[in-house]
Amino acid sequence: MKKEKRGKAPANFDFIPEMYPALPGCYLMKDKKGSVIYVGKAKDLRRRLSYYFRSTRQNVKTRRLVPKIYNIEIIIVNNETESLILENNLIKLYKPGYNSMLKQDDVGYPFIVLTGEGLPRLLPYRKNWSNRQWADTEGKEEGRRFGPYLNKEYRDAVMDLAIETFGLRICRHLPKKSCFRYRLKKCSGICEGIISPDTYMDNVRQAIELLEYRYSEIIVMLKREMETCAGALDFEGAAKLRDRIMLIENLLEKQIVERDEKHDQDILYFGDTHVMVLELKKGVLLKAGFFSFHNETDFLLTRYTDHSPEEIIVNRQINAGDLEKQPFSKNKTPVRITIPETEIESELLLLCRKNYEYHKDRAQGSGSLLRR
């Protein structure tokens, strides 16, 4: 086999490492026409992008890519988990020519759903990315969804943890007598009335806390159970609880770039002369933009004349008058303009601010983000 030659490709893009932050995020490489030709992720954007333009040992694919790069846009995120999820969704949105492995896959990351039944179950789900519909729903589309998880195995481990820890049922049709899972202490025996429906729903609420990242409360509870098992010389049970605690601790890296939402949102962070916009489609972060403005109300009217999301979250109160009452866009979608009201909205606004500060620092050629 002929050995692959390595070297450094000539570049048309003037890459300056100091203009990129040493933070996690995704980068979108664009050609002369402005089309996205490659999407990548990084734990450290500055270091990763430097490889394309500073390394003297580039592979063939990189040497072919670099001369076609005329612009690079980045979206900063909070952690590596978010960069992985965002990269996957950006590749499916733009289908760049150089992302050959992921662009053909039209299925997103795995989710968990809590069904809308009277005695809910937890089931595995996947989202069909192109039409944002849900696969394998068993007619339970009204259920509440959690995720995404980075792979099926990880999702299944979390789901099994929640089911077994809180004794949730897995049977599609409720039997009249408890099954073998109850004798293995993996189910609460709700089918036979061993626990009441109210107690079962309490268990469901605890499972929701686990899936909603309220890990500290769950870990305290499991540690108490582990100590009880150890005190009773049930070392096998204690070891199982120890493994569950370790799994939960590995889940502590929270992500906010893909959630299950029924409506579209734009997150806007206004500075003095510029505004950062993050666009979320049904809870999925897909686009980011940095714009100049003179008047906040005029910017909103101009930007959303043709189409608007159902909700716009801003960082400060805007004297919009009757802005929300008038036909805000041609599709006459009702629009709600608000400051953050929930924890997740506040976190999204903080992420928007982080991207705003990067773009502001870059425009000025200095700043805290660029010094990192």
C-alpha positions in Angstrom: 0.0 0.0 0.0 1.3 3.4 -0.9 2.2 5.5 2.1 0.2 8.6 2.6 2.3 11.8 2.2 1.8 14.4 4.8 2.6 18.1 4.7 1.0 21.5 5.1 -1.6 22.8 2.6 -1.5 26.4 1.3 -4.3 28.5 2.8 -6.5 31.3 1.5 -7.8 32.1 5.0 -5.6 34.3 7.3 -5.8 32.3 10.5 -4.8 34.1 13.7 -4.9 31.8 16.7 -5.3 34.6 19.2 -8.7 35.5 17.6 -10.2 32.3 18.8 -10.9 31.3 22.4 -9.5 28.3 24.2 -13.0 27.1 24.9 -15.3 24.2 23.9 -17.5 24.7 20.8 -18.1 24.0 17.2 -16.7 25.6 14.1 -18.2 26.0 10.6 -15.8 26.3 7.8 -17.1 28.2 4.7 -15.9 28.4 1.1 -15.7 31.4 -1.2 -19.5 31.4 -1.8 -20.3 31.3 1.9 -21.4 27.7 1.9 -20.6 25.5 4.9 -18.1 22.8 3.7 -17.0 21.4 7.1 -18.3 21.3 10.7 -16.1 20.3 13.6 -16.1 20.3 17.4 -13.4 21.0 19.9 -12.7 21.1 23.6 -10.3 23.9 22.8 -11.3 25.8 19.7 -8.0 27.7 19.4 -5.9 24.6 19.6 -8.1 22.5 17.2 -8.3 25.2 14.6 -4.5 25.8 14.8 -4.0 22.2 13.5 -5.6 23.1 10.1 -3.2 26.0 9.5 -0.1 25.4 11.7 0.5 21.7 11.6 3.1 20.4 9.1 1.7 16.9 9.2 -1.8 17.2 7.8 -3.6 14.2 6.2 -4.9 14.2 2.6 -8.4 15.2 3.6 -7.2 18.3 5.5 -4.8 19.3 2.8 -7.7 19.3 0.3 -10.0 21.1 2.7 -7.7 24.0 3.8 -7.3 25.8 0.5 -11.1 26.0 0.2 -11.6 27.7 3.5 -12.4 31.4 3.2 -14.2 32.0 6.5 -14.7 30.3 9.9 -17.6 30.9 12.2 -17.7 29.4 15.7 -20.4 28.7 18.3 -19.1 28.6 21.9 -20.7 26.0 24.2 -20.3 25.1 27.9 -18.7 21.6 27.7 -17.6 18.8 25.5 -21.0 17.1 25.7 -22.7 20.1 24.2 -20.1 20.4 21.4 -20.7 16.7 20.4 -24.5 17.2 20.2 -24.2 20.6 18.5 -21.8 19.2 15.9 -24.2 16.3 15.1 -27.1 18.7 14.6 -25.1 21.2 12.5 -23.9 18.5 10.2 -27.5 17.3 9.6 -28.6 20.9 9.0 -25.9 21.9 6.5 -24.8 18.4 5.1 -21.2 19.7 4.4 -19.3 17.8 1.8 -16.3 17.1 4.0 -18.4 15.5 6.8 -19.0 12.3 4.9 -19.6 10.0 7.9 -22.3 11.9 9.8 -24.2 13.8 7.1 -26.0 10.7 5.7 -27.4 9.7 9.1 -30.8 11.2 9.6 -31.3 9.9 13.1 -30.4 12.1 16.1 -29.2 11.1 19.5 -31.1 8.7 21.7 -33.7 10.0 24.2 -35.8 8.5 27.0 -39.5 9.1 27.2 -41.8 8.9 30.2 -45.1 7.7 28.8 -48.4 9.5 29.4 -50.1 6.4 30.8 -51.8 6.3 34.2 -48.9 4.3 35.6 -46.0 5.6 33.4 -43.2 3.6 31.9 -39.8 4.7 30.7 -39.1 3.8 27.0 -36.2 4.4 24.6 -36.8 6.9 21.8 -35.0 8.4 18.9 -35.8 11.5 16.9 -36.0 11.5 13.1 -33.9 14.7 12.5 -35.2 15.8 9.1 -38.8 16.2 10.2 -38.1 16.3 14.0 -40.6 13.5 14.5 -40.2 10.7 17.0 -39.5 7.1 16.1 -40.9 4.0 17.8 -43.4 5.9 19.8 -45.9 3.1 20.5 -48.6 5.8 20.3 -47.3 7.6 23.3 -46.3 10.9 21.6 -47.8 12.8 24.6 -45.0 11.5 26.8 -42.3 13.6 28.4 -38.8 13.3 26.9 -35.4 13.4 28.5 -32.0 13.6 26.7 -30.4 13.5 24.3 -27.7 11.0 25.4 -24.5 10.6 23.4 -25.1 7.0 22.4 -27.6 4.2 22.8 -25.6 2.2 25.4 -25.3 5.3 27.6 -29.0 6.0 27.3 -30.0 2.4 28.1 -27.7 2.4 31.2 -29.4 5.6 32.5 -32.8 4.3 31.7 -32.2 0.9 33.4 -30.8 2.8 36.4 -33.9 4.8 36.8 -36.3 1.8 36.2 -34.5 -0.5 38.7 -33.7 2.1 41.3 -37.3 3.3 41.5 -39.1 0.0 40.7 -40.9 1.3 37.5 -42.8 -1.2 35.4 -41.7 -2.2 31.9 -44.7 -4.4 30.9 -46.7 -3.0 27.9 -49.9 -4.3 29.4 -50.3 -4.4 33.2 -50.5 -8.1 34.3 -52.7 -9.3 37.2 -49.8 -10.9 39.1 -46.2 -9.7 39.7 -43.6 -11.2 37.3 -40.1 -12.5 37.9 -38.7 -8.9 37.9 -40.5 -8.3 41.2 -38.8 -11.4 42.7 -35.5 -10.0 41.6 -36.4 -6.7 43.3 -36.3 -4.8 40.0 -40.0 -3.9 40.1 -42.3 -2.5 42.8 -45.1 -5.0 42.0 -47.7 -2.3 41.2 -49.5 -4.8 39.0 -50.4 -6.9 42.1 -51.1 -3.9 44.3 -48.0 -4.5 46.4 -47.6 -0.7 46.4 -50.3 1.9 45.9 -50.7 4.0 42.7 -49.7 7.1 44.9 -46.5 5.4 46.0 -45.7 4.4 42.4 -46.2 8.0 41.3 -43.8 9.1 44.1 -41.3 6.7 42.6 -41.9 8.2 39.1 -41.3 11.7 40.5 -37.9 10.6 41.9 -37.0 9.0 38.5 -37.8 12.4 36.9 -35.5 14.1 39.3 -32.7 11.8 38.3 -33.4 12.4 34.6 -33.6 16.2 35.2 -30.1 16.3 36.5 -31.1 16.6 40.2 -28.2 14.2 40.9 -27.1 15.4 44.3 -30.3 14.4 46.0 -30.3 11.0 44.3 -26.7 10.3 45.2 -27.4 11.1 48.9 -30.3 8.7 48.9 -28.3 5.9 47.1 -25.3 6.4 49.5 -27.6 5.8 52.5 -29.0 2.7 50.9 -25.4 1.5 50.2 -24.5 2.0 53.8 -27.6 0.1 54.9 -26.6 -2.8 52.6 -23.0 -2.8 53.9 -24.3 -2.7 57.5 -26.4 -5.8 56.7 -23.4 -7.5 55.1 -25.2 -7.4 51.7 -22.0 -6.6 49.9 -23.4 -7.6 46.5 -26.2 -5.0 46.9 -23.8 -2.4 48.2 -21.5 -3.0 45.2 -24.5 -2.6 42.8 -25.5 0.7 44.5 -21.8 1.9 44.3 -21.8 1.3 40.5 -25.1 3.2 40.2 -23.6 6.2 42.1 -20.6 6.2 39.8 -22.8 6.1 36.7 -24.8 9.1 38.0 -21.7 11.0 38.8 -20.6 10.5 35.2 -23.9 12.2 34.1 -23.1 15.5 35.9 -22.0 17.3 32.6 -25.3 19.0 31.8 -26.2 20.1 28.3 -28.7 22.7 27.0 -28.1 22.7 23.3 -30.8 20.1 22.5 -34.0 19.8 24.5 -37.5 18.7 23.9 -39.6 21.8 23.2 -42.9 22.3 21.5 -42.1 25.8 20.1 -39.2 27.7 18.6 -37.2 30.2 20.6 -34.6 32.9 19.8 -32.3 34.0 22.6 -31.1 37.6 22.2 -28.3 39.3 24.2 -28.3 43.1 23.5 -25.2 45.1 24.2 -24.8 48.8 23.5 -24.4 48.6 19.7 -24.5 44.9 18.9 -26.8 41.9 19.6 -26.1 38.2 19.7 -28.8 35.8 18.5 -29.1 32.1 19.1 -31.8 30.3 17.2 -33.4 27.2 18.7 -35.9 25.1 16.6 -38.0 22.9 18.9 -35.3 23.2 21.6 -32.4 22.5 19.2 -29.6 25.1 18.9 -29.0 25.4 15.2 -27.8 28.9 14.3 -26.0 31.9 15.9 -25.5 35.4 14.6 -23.9 38.7 15.7 -25.5 41.9 14.4 -25.3 45.7 14.8 -28.4 47.7 15.8 -29.4 51.3 16.7 -32.8 50.7 18.3 -33.9 47.4 19.9 -37.5 47.7 18.8 -36.5 48.5 15.3 -34.2 45.6 15.2 -36.9 43.2 16.3 -39.4 44.5 13.8 -36.8 44.3 10.9 -35.5 40.8 11.8 -38.9 39.2 12.3 -40.9 40.8 9.6 -41.1 37.6 7.5 -41.0 34.9 10.1 -40.7 34.8 13.9 -40.4 32.2 16.6 -43.1 31.8 19.2 -40.9 33.1 21.9 -38.0 35.6 22.1 -36.0 35.7 25.3 -34.0 38.9 25.8 -31.5 40.0 28.5 -33.3 43.3 29.5 -36.7 44.7 29.5 -37.5 46.3 26.1 -40.0 49.1 25.8 -41.8 47.3 22.9 -45.2 49.0 23.4 -47.8 47.1 21.3 -45.0 45.1 19.5 -46.4 41.7 20.5 -50.0 42.7 19.6 -49.5 43.7 16.0 -48.9 41.3 13.1 -45.3 40.7 14.0 -44.6 38.5 10.9 -46.3 37.6 7.7 -47.2 34.2 9.2 -49.0 36.0 12.1 -47.4 33.7 14.6 -48.1 34.9 18.2 -44.9 36.1 19.6 -43.9 36.4 23.3 -41.0 38.7 24.2 -39.7 38.1 27.7 -36.7 38.0 30.0 -35.7 34.6 31.4 -38.3 33.0 33.6 -36.8 29.5 34.1 -33.4 28.1 35.0 -32.9 26.7 31.5 -33.8 30.1 29.9 -31.3 31.8 32.2 -28.6 29.3 31.2 -29.3 29.8 27.5 -29.0 33.5 27.9 -25.7 33.1 29.7 -24.5 31.0 26.7 -25.7 33.7 24.4 -23.8 36.3 26.4 -20.6 34.2 26.2 -20.9 34.2 22.4 -21.7 37.9 22.4 -18.6 38.7 24.5 -16.4 36.6 22.1 -17.7 38.5 19.1 -17.3 41.9 20.8 -13.8 41.0 21.9 -12.9 39.9 18.4 -14.2 43.1 16.9 -12.0 45.0 19.4 -9.1 42.7 19.0 -8.9 42.1 22.7 -10.9 40.8 25.7 -11.0 38.1 28.4 -12.3 35.3 26.2 -9.4 35.8 23.7 -6.8 35.8 26.4 -7.9 32.4 27.7 
